[in-house]
Amino acid sequence: MTKFSALAWKIGPLIFGWMMGSAIAGLEIDRKLTVTNRTNGLAVSVATFLIAAAILFVVLIRFLPPFPITQSTLQSYPAQAAYLKDTTYFLVLAFCFLILPFHFIATLEREMAQGRGDQVLGLLTSKQISVAPKGTIYPRFWALSSLLVVLAAFSLVMTSRLLDHLKPGPNMNLFIQLVYVRGILYFGLAIECLIWYYLALERFKRASTSQSGLIAGRVTR
């Protein structure tokens, strides 16, 4: 246990830096491609996240043991497989609540810059299914919020199952605290992304309304 804790303190900041840098790079590449009328921004962004995660996994399997380290009455995953599972969960959350909303907002930025505020307003205010600009998907805020509730409930059930079957030990309390901290960080990031997305949509609604009004005023003159 001491060996792994010492290793975690050493490589933890490096892992965080790699994840942060690759995430910013993936989003920035998407924004630059999208605002310049490229339709592959979303695909490139997803590929950037996947490649960065794959590189990190290949590096970390040299440090993670190929045997279970969680003391549980259930059959637990080896450390390498457990990390891969957690990475998959994170990528799903990142795609649903970070990559896809960011790409849609970048697309709206492009549409507004090209003077299509009326189309943006129609898309954001329509209660019916509207056609989103080419190369993007319109993730409805209510749909993302509902998905987050479902994922959080599923995670809570699975976490409770894991903790109920832990074997008593000197590090049990620390392990439980870290599990809950991880969950708070996971879903806290998703909530933060949803708040940003909601505020961005409201901002574009106001901007597109103003732009449409200006265009209508010029036409009537």
C-alpha positions as CSV (number, residue, x, y, z in Angstrom):
1,M,0.0,0.0,0.0
2,T,2.8,2.4,0.8
3,K,4.5,1.6,-2.5
4,F,1.3,2.5,-4.5
5,S,0.5,5.6,-2.4
6,A,4.1,7.0,-3.0
7,L,3.7,6.2,-6.7
8,A,0.4,8.0,-6.9
9,W,1.8,11.2,-5.3
10,K,4.6,11.2,-7.9
11,I,2.7,10.5,-11.1
12,G,-0.7,12.0,-10.1
13,P,0.2,15.6,-11.1
14,L,1.7,14.4,-14.4
15,I,-1.5,12.5,-15.2
16,F,-3.6,15.6,-14.4
17,G,-1.4,17.8,-16.5
18,W,-1.6,15.5,-19.5
19,M,-5.4,15.2,-19.2
20,M,-5.9,18.9,-18.8
21,G,-3.6,19.7,-21.7
22,S,-5.0,17.1,-24.1
23,A,-8.6,18.2,-23.2
24,I,-7.8,21.9,-23.9
25,A,-6.0,20.9,-27.2
26,G,-9.0,18.8,-28.4
27,L,-11.5,21.5,-27.7
28,E,-9.4,24.3,-29.2
29,I,-8.8,22.2,-32.4
30,D,-12.5,21.7,-32.6
31,R,-13.3,25.4,-32.3
32,K,-10.7,26.4,-34.9
33,L,-12.0,23.9,-37.4
34,T,-15.6,24.7,-36.8
35,V,-15.4,28.5,-37.0
36,T,-13.5,28.1,-40.4
37,N,-16.4,26.1,-41.9
38,R,-14.8,22.7,-41.5
39,T,-17.3,19.9,-40.7
40,N,-14.8,17.5,-39.1
41,G,-14.2,19.5,-35.9
42,L,-16.3,17.1,-33.7
43,A,-14.6,14.0,-35.1
44,V,-11.1,15.4,-34.7
45,S,-11.9,16.5,-31.1
46,V,-13.2,13.0,-30.2
47,A,-10.1,11.5,-31.8
48,T,-7.8,13.7,-29.8
49,F,-9.5,12.7,-26.5
50,L,-9.3,9.0,-27.5
51,I,-5.7,9.1,-28.6
52,A,-4.6,11.0,-25.4
53,A,-6.5,8.5,-23.2
54,A,-4.9,5.6,-25.1
55,I,-1.4,7.0,-24.7
56,L,-1.9,7.6,-21.0
57,F,-3.2,4.0,-20.5
58,V,-0.2,2.5,-22.4
59,V,2.1,4.5,-20.2
60,L,0.3,3.7,-16.9
61,I,0.1,0.0,-17.4
62,R,3.9,-0.1,-16.7
63,F,3.1,1.2,-13.2
64,L,-0.3,-0.4,-12.4
65,P,-0.2,-4.0,-11.2
66,P,-1.9,-6.7,-13.2
67,F,-3.7,-8.0,-10.1
68,P,-6.6,-6.7,-7.9
69,I,-5.6,-4.3,-5.2
70,T,-9.1,-3.6,-3.8
71,Q,-9.8,-5.8,-0.9
72,S,-13.4,-6.9,-1.5
73,T,-15.6,-10.0,-0.9
74,L,-16.6,-9.6,-4.6
75,Q,-14.3,-10.5,-7.5
76,S,-12.5,-7.1,-8.1
77,Y,-10.8,-6.0,-11.3
78,P,-7.1,-6.0,-11.7
79,A,-5.7,-2.5,-11.3
80,Q,-5.0,-2.1,-15.0
81,A,-8.5,-3.3,-16.0
82,A,-10.1,-1.0,-13.4
83,Y,-8.2,2.0,-14.7
84,L,-9.4,1.2,-18.2
85,K,-13.0,0.9,-17.0
86,D,-12.8,4.3,-15.2
87,T,-11.2,5.9,-18.3
88,T,-14.1,4.6,-20.4
89,Y,-16.6,6.1,-17.9
90,F,-14.8,9.4,-18.0
91,L,-14.7,9.5,-21.8
92,V,-18.5,8.9,-22.0
93,L,-19.1,11.8,-19.6
94,A,-16.7,14.0,-21.5
95,F,-18.4,13.3,-24.8
96,C,-21.9,13.9,-23.5
97,F,-21.3,16.9,-21.3
98,L,-18.1,18.6,-22.6
99,I,-17.2,17.7,-26.2
100,L,-20.7,17.7,-27.8
101,P,-22.0,20.9,-26.1
102,F,-18.7,22.7,-26.8
103,H,-18.9,21.8,-30.5
104,F,-22.5,22.9,-30.7
105,I,-21.6,26.3,-29.2
106,A,-18.7,26.7,-31.5
107,T,-21.0,26.0,-34.4
108,L,-23.5,28.6,-33.2
109,E,-20.5,31.1,-32.9
110,R,-19.8,30.4,-36.6
111,E,-23.4,30.8,-37.6
112,M,-23.7,34.1,-35.8
113,A,-20.5,35.4,-37.4
114,Q,-21.9,34.6,-40.8
115,G,-25.1,36.5,-40.1
116,R,-27.5,33.6,-39.7
117,G,-28.9,34.8,-36.4
118,D,-32.5,34.1,-37.5
119,Q,-31.7,30.4,-38.1
120,V,-29.9,30.2,-34.8
121,L,-32.9,31.8,-33.0
122,G,-35.3,29.4,-34.8
123,L,-33.2,26.4,-33.8
124,L,-32.9,27.4,-30.1
125,T,-36.5,28.5,-29.6
126,S,-38.3,25.8,-31.6
127,K,-40.1,23.2,-29.5
128,Q,-40.2,20.8,-32.4
129,I,-37.2,18.9,-33.8
130,S,-35.2,21.3,-36.0
131,V,-32.4,20.6,-38.4
132,A,-29.1,21.6,-36.8
133,P,-26.3,23.1,-38.9
134,K,-24.2,20.6,-40.9
135,G,-21.5,18.8,-38.9
136,T,-23.1,19.1,-35.5
137,I,-25.9,17.7,-33.3
138,Y,-28.1,19.9,-31.1
139,P,-27.9,18.4,-27.6
140,R,-31.0,19.6,-25.8
141,F,-30.3,20.9,-22.3
142,W,-33.2,18.9,-20.8
143,A,-31.9,15.7,-22.4
144,L,-28.4,16.2,-21.0
145,S,-29.8,16.9,-17.6
146,S,-32.0,13.8,-17.7
147,L,-29.0,11.7,-18.8
148,L,-26.9,13.1,-16.0
149,V,-29.5,12.1,-13.4
150,V,-29.7,8.6,-14.8
151,L,-25.9,8.2,-14.9
152,A,-25.6,9.6,-11.3
153,A,-28.2,7.2,-10.0
154,F,-26.5,4.2,-11.7
155,S,-23.1,5.3,-10.3
156,L,-24.6,5.7,-6.8
157,V,-26.0,2.1,-6.9
158,M,-22.8,0.6,-8.2
159,T,-20.7,2.6,-5.7
160,S,-22.9,1.4,-2.8
161,R,-22.5,-2.2,-4.0
162,L,-18.7,-1.8,-4.1
163,L,-18.5,-0.3,-0.6
164,D,-20.9,-2.7,1.0
165,H,-18.5,-5.6,0.1
166,L,-15.2,-4.1,1.2
167,K,-13.2,-6.1,3.6
168,P,-12.3,-4.2,6.8
169,G,-8.8,-2.9,6.9
170,P,-6.6,0.0,8.1
171,N,-7.1,1.9,4.8
172,M,-10.8,1.3,4.4
173,N,-11.9,4.7,5.6
174,L,-9.5,6.5,3.2
175,F,-10.6,4.3,0.3
176,I,-14.2,5.2,0.9
177,Q,-13.5,8.9,1.1
178,L,-11.5,8.8,-2.1
179,V,-14.2,6.9,-3.9
180,Y,-16.7,9.6,-3.0
181,V,-14.3,12.4,-3.9
182,R,-13.8,10.8,-7.3
183,G,-17.6,10.7,-7.8
184,I,-18.0,14.3,-6.8
185,L,-15.3,15.4,-9.2
186,Y,-16.8,13.3,-12.1
187,F,-20.3,14.6,-11.8
188,G,-19.3,18.0,-10.5
189,L,-17.5,18.5,-13.8
190,A,-20.6,17.4,-15.7
191,I,-22.7,19.8,-13.7
192,E,-20.3,22.6,-14.3
193,C,-20.4,21.9,-18.0
194,L,-24.2,21.9,-18.0
195,I,-24.3,25.3,-16.3
196,W,-21.9,26.7,-18.8
197,Y,-23.9,25.2,-21.7
198,Y,-27.2,26.6,-20.4
199,L,-25.7,30.1,-20.0
200,A,-24.1,29.9,-23.4
201,L,-27.4,29.0,-25.0
202,E,-29.2,31.8,-23.3
203,R,-26.5,34.2,-24.5
204,F,-26.9,33.1,-28.1
205,K,-30.7,33.4,-27.8
206,R,-30.3,37.0,-26.9
207,A,-27.6,37.7,-29.5
208,S,-29.6,36.0,-32.3
209,T,-32.7,37.9,-31.3
210,S,-30.8,41.2,-31.6
211,Q,-29.2,40.2,-34.9
212,S,-32.5,39.2,-36.4
213,G,-34.1,42.4,-35.2
214,L,-31.4,44.5,-36.9
215,I,-31.7,42.6,-40.1
216,A,-35.5,43.0,-40.1
217,G,-35.1,46.7,-39.5
218,R,-32.8,47.1,-42.5
219,V,-35.2,45.2,-44.7
220,T,-38.2,47.4,-43.8
221,R,-36.3,50.6,-44.5
